[in-house]
Amino acid sequence: MISQQDFHQLKFQTLKHFWGYETFRDSQEEIINSVINRKDTLALLPTGGGKSLCYQLPALILEGTCLVISPLLALMKDQVYQLKNNGIEAEYLSSELDEFDAEVIFNRCKDGLTKLLYISPERLTNRIFLQNLEEIQLSFIAVDEAHCISEWGQDFRPSYQNIKTFRQNFNNIPCLALTATATPKVLEEIKTKLNLGNPDVFKKSFRRTNIKIISDKIADKYQRVLNLMKYNNSSGIIYVRSRKEAEELTKFLQRNHIQNIDYFHAGLPVKEKNEKQNAWVRSQNKVLISTNAFGMGIDKENVRFVIHFSPSQSLENYYQEIGRAGRDGLECHTFLLWNEQELSDFDRILINQIPSKSEFQNIVTYLYSCFQIAENDLPENVFQLHIQRIQSFTRASMAKIKNVLNFLHNQEIIFFNTNRSLSSLELKINSDEIELLPKKDAYFIELLLRNYSGLTTHKIMFSELTMSNKIGVDAHIIKERIKEMQQKNYLEYIDGALSSIKFLKHRDDRAITGRYWGLFEQIQKNKLQKWEEMKFFVQDTEFCKMKLILSYFGEKNVRNCGHCSVCEKQKENVFGRNVSHEILEILKRKPSGVEEIAIQLNYYEKENILENLIHLLDSGKVKMLNFRTYAFNHEH
């Protein structure tokens, strides 16, 4: 047994060696001590509080493998990639890996080499997984995003309910539950549903004193962002609603000579995603325009601003996203751009995303009939999914179809893969049958076998582009030839550039129309409720923005932050501020537009600046050079 003193020393050596830090943040050390002492632990650490270190570090110190349960494949991949970069043995299991890959991972755990094994929650009921686990020494389990256990959230994952039974079957293995966003009601739910025995609870305040929240009601957002970027020389994130918007805003800024900017979204190939992400993490002044697919698990300390081009869907999401700014404790700004028209548009979009019960049933039934799956059947294949075909058959909107597919994915009824990934190939015939094929086909299959020797024994992942470069044949022609081979039943092929679907549960029409429809309906209601709460936050001009967030997360006796856009306005009303004088000082230096003045006045509201400018124009102290630019009138 290692003594407490040795553990203490080992903690700091490990922290320094793998993460390069000398000290822990806030309650990290106490949480780690609780885990090392094999206590059930519940930690509510807001974004930027260094959640992942709380299980990654004890996993390295304790004997055995730590099982990390995470609901998001993208987050798992991201964490494992970063850990491996740091020289830490970590792996993840997901439905997209074939049995051969999974076996290699299990063997590394059995040999005690892998310290962290990331899994999705549905794996806890997988028979092969449980059998393999009996030969693996587990140190503890870490439940990430533990709020997913709550039926009152929009992230509810029923398979989180399996953790309780799993723990009991493994001698009540110690559990660390982590979340960045949970109301008091959800925290109680986590304790009960994970069966945490008298847990050590660590709850850090959500207050971030270094974040200045600016709510900006504005019509021309493109111009606003351009003006902010003109004066920017630091690293930041601009969150947008869609992939298309990310690309269009980037092009607009680049056309206007803003260079240090790039876009990021889930539709990019993995290699390109990693390159963009790494370039941003290393830079001092790069800005990424991204959908909310970006930022999870990324620990960059010098993010000086976060701009929301549109409001987030919920206060939880919003707080998590602004929490990526100012992790070094230095001052940072967050801008929330909005207008009334957009809020009502989003009301309509949300309503239009929700199918009726019959539309919901039609979409699910079409999925089963399209791939010829009968009641109680569970095929093993991965199928190529053409979403347009579902649309032309069901006449439902794309938004409704995607909503249902994402729901089925989250409920682990299907594994719905929309990320561009490597393609997969599996040989359906024996090697000795190849010479019996027509000459042209036999030659092509031999060509594949020469380039991918593993194809004779298991499913392989490959890139058509890499193969195209290797053999000097156009990637499109390779795809067409492989599809021909698939039609002749020689190969099983999944094109990584298209969506795919794997069924994870037997077909059960009664459950779909009963239990699952009820759950789907509840999640849609939760979504609408959270949007209403977000809308109040956006439009309200009376309450301190940080105070609203803290009250939402159940913090009592909250005081005003003193520097959000609402607090600044109130201070001005009480103490007065000579904005006209400040405007004149700026215009004495150089002629400027309203946007430029607003930014130099520390992001002051444009409406108020315009009011002041009208008075200054009337009094002759200021003149207009053109309809956008104002100058100091020296003749006055």
N, C-alpha and C positions, 0 to 999 in steps of 0.2 A: 504493500500500500504506500502511496505517496503521501507525505505529510502535508498539512495545510500550508506550511511555509514554502515547501518545494512547489506546490501548486501556484502559490502567489508569484514566485520567481518565474515559473514556467509561463504563466499568463503574459507577463510583460516581455519575456524573450520572444514568445510566439507573435505577439502584437508587433514588435519591432521587426522581426525577421520577415514575416509575410506581408504586413501592411505598411511598414515603415513609420508607424506612429510610436511616440514615447508614452502618451497618456490616453486614457479612455475618455469618452464623451459622456456627460450627464450620468444617467443611471446604468450605462453599459456594464460597468464592472460588477455592480450589485446583481444584475440579471445573470451575468456569466457565473458568479459565485453560486447563485441559487441552482443553476443547471449542474454545475460541477458537484454540488452536494446532493444531486439526484432528487431535487424537490420539483413538484409540479409548479410551473411558473406562467404567469400571464402578464404580458408586457404591451402596453399601449404607448407606442413611440411614434409621434408624428413624422411625416416625411422629412428626411434629412437627419433623423435621430440615430442613424446607423443601426437599423434593425438587423440586417443580415449578419453583422459581426457577432451579434449576441448568440447565434447558434454555430456560426462557422468556426469561431475560435475554440469553444469548448469541444467541438467535434474533433479538432486536431489534438487536443490534450487527452481526452478520454479514450479508453480502449474501445475498439469496435467501430462500427459504421453508424453515422447519424442518418436517420431517414427523414428527408425534408419533404413535406407534403405541400404542393403548390398548385393553384388552380390554372395557371397560365403557362402554356408550353413555351411561348416567346420569352417569358421571364426566366423559366428554368434553363433554357438554352443560353440565355444571356449570362446568368449567374455561373453556370458551369464553364462557359468560355472564359469569363474573367478569372475564376478560381484557377483554372489550368494555366492561364497566363501568369498567375502568381506562384506557380509551382505547387499547387495543392491538388491532390488526387480527388477528383469529383466526377460523377457521371449522372446522366438522367435516363429514365426509361419512359418511352411514350409509345402510343399506338402506332406511330409511323415507323418504329424500328422493327426489323424482322427478328425472327427467333435466334438466328445466328449471332446478331449483334447483342441481343439481350443475354445470351448465354455467356459471352465474353465478359460482360459487365458483372453478371452474377459470380463468375469465377474470381474476378478481381476482389469482390467483396468478401467471398469465402476465404480468400488468402489474406484478408486484412489489409489490402493495399488501398482500397477506396475508402476515404474518410467521410465523404458526403454522397448520399444517393438520393437524387431528386425524383419524386414520382408524382403523378397526378392522383387525386383522391380515389378515382374509380378503380385503381389498381389494387386497392386494399381487399377487394373481393375476388381477385384473379387467382384461380387455383394454383397455376404454375408458379406465380410469384410467391404465394404463401408457402408452397413446398420448398422453394429455394431459400426462403427466409429462415426456415428452421435450421439451416446450416450456417447462417450468418450471425455473428455476434453484433447485436445492436447496442449502441451507447444510449441514445434517447431519440425521441421523435420531436421534430420542430414543425409546427403547423403554421405556415405562412398565410397571410391574408385570412386570419381566423374568423373575420366577420362574415365570410362566405357561408358560415354555418347558420346564419340568421335568416329566417323566412321573411323578415320584414325589409330586407335590402333588395337592390336590383341585381346583386351578384350572387344570389342564393345558389349553392351547389349541394343538392341532396346527398351526394356521396360523402360529404363531410360528416354526415350522421354515422358513417361506418367506422369512424376513428375510435369511438367509444368501445365498440365490440372488439375491434382490432387490439386495442390496448389491453382489454381484459384477457384476450387469448394469449397475449405475450406478457403475462405476469405484471400487468399494470405498469408497463414501461414508462419511465418518467417523460413528461410532456412539457414542451415550451410552446405556448400559443402566442403569436405575434400579430398585431394589427396596427395600421397607421390611422385608421378612421373608424371609430366606434362610439356610438352614443351610450349612455349608462345602461339602457335597456339591452342593448346588444352585448355589452360586456357580461352581464348576468347570464345571458343566453349561452355565451361561449363557455363559461364556467360549468354550467349544468350539462350542456350537450357533449362536452369533451370529458365529463366526469373528472374534473380537476379536483384532486383531494387536498383541501386546505391549502390552496396555492399561495405562493408569494406573488403579490400583485404590484406591478410597477406602472404608475400612470404619470406620464410627464405632461405638463401643461402644454396646450396647443399654442400658447402665446409666442409670437416671434416678434420681438421688439425692433429688430432691424429691417423688417419688411414694411415698406410704405405702399399701401393699397390705393390706387387711383382709379376711380370709376369714371369713365369718360363717355358721355352721351354724345354721339357724333354721327354725321351722315356720311362724310367721305373718309372712309377708313384707310383706303389706299394712300391718300395724301398724308393722313396722320402718321401712318407707319413710316412713310418715306421721310417725313420731317424728323421723326424720332431717330431714324437710322443715320440721317445726315450728321447728327451730333454725337453719334455713338462710337465709342472706341473700346467697347468691352464685350464680353461673351454673354449671349442670351438665347432665349427660346421664344419663338412666336408660335402659339398654338392656333391651328385653324380647324375647320370642321371636316374637310374632305381632302382626299389625295389631289384632286384637280385644283382645289384652292391653294394647296401647298405649292404646286408647280407654277400656277399662274402668278401668285404673289412674288415668288422668287424671280420669275422672268421680268415682271414689272419693275422690281427694285434694281435688277441688273441693267435693264434698259436705262434706268435713271442713275447709272454710275455708282451703285452701291455694290461693291465687289465681294466683301468678305461674308458671303451669305450662301446658303445651300438649303435644299429641301430634303425631307425624310418621311417615308411612310411605309406601311406594312407591305405594299405591293412591290417593293424593290427586291431584286435578287439578294440573297444572303451576303454574298461577297461585297456588293456595292453598299449594302446597309452597314456592314462592319467598317468599311473604309470611311464612310461619311461620319459614322459615330466616333471612330477613333480620331479622325482629323479634328472634330469639334472638341472632344475631351482634352486633347493636347494643346489646343490653341488658347490664346489669351483674349482674342477679340472676334472669334467666329460666331455667327448667328445661324441657328438652325430653324427653319420654318417647318413645322411638323404637325401631323395629326396626333391624337393622344396615344398613338402606338409608341411614342418616344418618351424616354425618361425613366422608365421603371428599372430599378436596380442600378442606376448610374449615379456614381458619387463624384460629382465635379463641384469643387468648393467655390470657384470664383465666378459663378453665374450672377451677373449684376442686375439682370432684369428678365421678367417673363411678361410677354404681351399675350393677352387672350383676344384674338381677332374677333371672336364671338364668345358669348358666355358658355361655360361648361354645362353639362346636363344635370349636375347635382353639386351641392356644396361640398360633398365628400371629394368628388373629382377635382373641383376647383382648388380646394385647400391642398390636395396632394400635388397639383401642378404648380401652384405658386410656391410650395415648399421646396421646390428644386432651386430656388434662388437664395443667395446669401448664406450658404451653409458654412461659410468661414466666419459668420457672425458680423461681417461688415455690412454697411448700409446697401440696400438694394430696392429696386422699384418694381411694382407689378401694375400693369395697365389692363383694365377691363373695358374693351370698346363695345358699345352697344347702341341700338336705337329702337324705338317703339315698333317700327315696321318689322324689324328682324325678330323681335320677341313674338309678335303675333304670327309671323311666318313659321317660327319653330313650333308654336302651339299646333298649327295646322299639320306640319310635318310629323310631329309625334302622334297625333290622332290618326293620320293616314298610314302610319307604320303598323297599326294594330288591326289584325284581321278579325273578322267575325268568326264564330265557332265553326260555321260551315266552310269558310275559306281555310281555316286552320286544318280542318279534317281533310279537305281536298288536297292541300299541299302535302300532308304526311302520307295520305293514301297513294297519291301519284308517285311519291318516292318509292314506296314498296312495290307498286305494280310495274313501274318503269324497270326495276331490276329483278322483277319476277320473284318476289319474296312472299311466300304464303304465310298464313297465320302460324305462329310458333316457330317459324324458321329463323335461322341465324347464319347467313353465308359468311365464309371466311375471306372472300375476295375484297380488294379495294376497288371501288368503281369510279370511273371518270364521270364527273357531274357537269352537265350543260344546263346552267340555271335558266337560260333562255327557253329551253324546252319546257321547263316547269311553268314558266310564265305563259307560253303560248297555249299550254293545255289547261291551266287553272284560271287564266285571265286575271290573276292577282297581280298587284304591283310588285316590282322588284324589292321595294322596301319591306313589304309584308313577308315575302318569301325569305329574304335574308334574316328578318326578325325571327321567323319560325325555325330556320336552319340553325341560327345561333343558339336559340333556346334548346333545341334537340341536342346540340353539341354540349351545352352547359349541363344538361341533365344526363349526359353520357349515354344517350340513346344511339347517337351517331358520333363518329369522329369526322368533323367537317374541316377540311384543309383548304384554305384560300391562299395561303402563302406560296409564293413561287419557290419551288424547291427542286432538288435533283429529281430526275425521272427514275422510274424503276423498271427492271426487266427480270422476268422469270422464265426459264426454259420449261416448256410443257411436254417435251418429248425426250426420250432417252438418247444418249450420245450415239449409240449404235444404229438408231433409226435415221440419223442425219444423211448417211450415204444413200438411203432409199428415196430421198426427196428429189424433186426436179433439180437439175444441175445448178440453175440460177439461184434457187432458194438455198440449196446446200452450201454454195459458195458464200452467200451472205451470212448464214448462221456460223460457218467456220470463221469468217472474218470477225464476228462478234466474240466468238470464243477465244480467238487469238488475243484480242484486246482486253477481254474480261474473263480471266481464267476461272474465277469463282462462280461463273454462271452455271457450270455443270452441277454444282452442289446446292446453291441457295440463291435467293432473290438478291440482285445487286442494284446499287444506286449509281447513276451515271449522268453525265452531261452530254447532250447531243452536240453542243458547240465544241467541247474538248475533243470528242470523237471526230468531228468534222475537221478540226485542225490536224488531228493525228493522221487521218487517212486521205485528207485532201478532197473530200466530197462535201457539197453543200449540206448544212444541217437540215434544211427543209426536205431534201431528197432522202436523207437518213431516216427522218421521221416517217415519211411516206412508205418507205420500204419496211420499216418495223411494223407499221400499221397493217400492211399487207400480210406479214408473217402472223400477226395477231388474228386477222380474219381467218387465216388457214389453221388457226389453233396450234401453231408451233410455239408461240410466245404469249406471255401475259405482260402487257405494257401499260404503264401509267405515265401520262405526260405531265411532268412537274410544273409546266407553265399554266396548266388548267386546274380548276377546283377538283377535289376528289372527296369521296365519302366512303367511310367504312362503318358498317353497322356493328354496334357493341352490345345490343340487347336483342333477345328474340322478339319477333313481331307480336304485339299484344294490342289489338284494336280497342279492347274494352278500357285498358289503362289509358290509351291515348285520348279517347273521347271523354273519359271520366276524370281520373286523378290528374293527368298531365294538362288537360285543358284548364282545370281549376287552378293549377299552379301557374300556368302561363298567364291567365287572367289576373291573378294576384300580383305577379311581377310587373305587368303592364300598369296596374293601379299604382304600385310603388313608384314606378318610373315617373308617372304623371305627377304624383304627390311631391317627389323630389324636385321636379322641374318647377312646380309652383313655389317651393321654398327658395329655389335659386332665383326665380324671377323677383321675389320680394327683396332678396339681398341686392340684386342689381338695381332695382328702381328706387329703393328707399334712400331718402336724403336726410333722415333725422338721426339715425343711430350710427355710431362708430362702426366701421366695416369689420375691424378685428373683433370688436365686442360681439357683433352678430355671429361671427364664426364660433367664438368661444362659447357663447350661450347655446348655440346649436349642438355643440359637443358636450353639453351638460356641465360646463364650468360655472360655478356660483360667484356672486359678488365681483363681477368683472368690471374693471375700470376702462375708460377710453384710452385708445393708443396714443392720441395726441398728434398724429401726423398723417392719417389717411385723408382722402379728399373731403370727407364729411367733417372731420375734426378741424381741418385747416379752415374750412368755411365758417365753422362756429367760432373759432378764435378770432377770425376777421370781423364777424358781426359784433363780438364783445369788445375787442381791443382796437378795432379799426386798422386799416392798412392803406397807405397811400399808393394805390396801384398805379394811378396816373403818373406820379413822380417816377416810379420804377420803369414805366414804359418809356417815358422821355429819356431816361438815362440810357436805356438800350438803344433807342433810335439816334441818340447823339453819337453812339459808336458806329452804327451803320444802318441804312434803311432795311426794314424787315417786314415779313408777312405776319399775319396773326399767329400762325402755327409756330413760327420761330420765336415770337415774343412769349407765347405760352410755355414753350420748353425752357427758355432762359429764365422764366419766372417759376422755375421748378414745377412745370406741368400744371400751370394755373388754368382754370376753366376758360375756354374760348369765349363763351357768351359774355362773361364779365369783362374780358379784354375788349371785346367789340363795343360794349357800352361805354367804357372809358375812352376808347378811340374816338367815338362819336362826339363826346364832350370836348376832347382835345382838338378835333377838326373844327368844331364850332368856334372854339376860342382862338383858332389860328395858330396854335402851338405846333400842330402837326399838319403836314400836307400829304396828299396821295400822289405817288409817282405813277402808278397804274392801278387797276381795280383790285390788285392783291397786295401791293407793297406800299408801306407808309414810311415817311421820312420826317426827321426833325426840321421844323421851319426856322432856319437861322435868321430870316428877315423879321420874325415876330419881335 
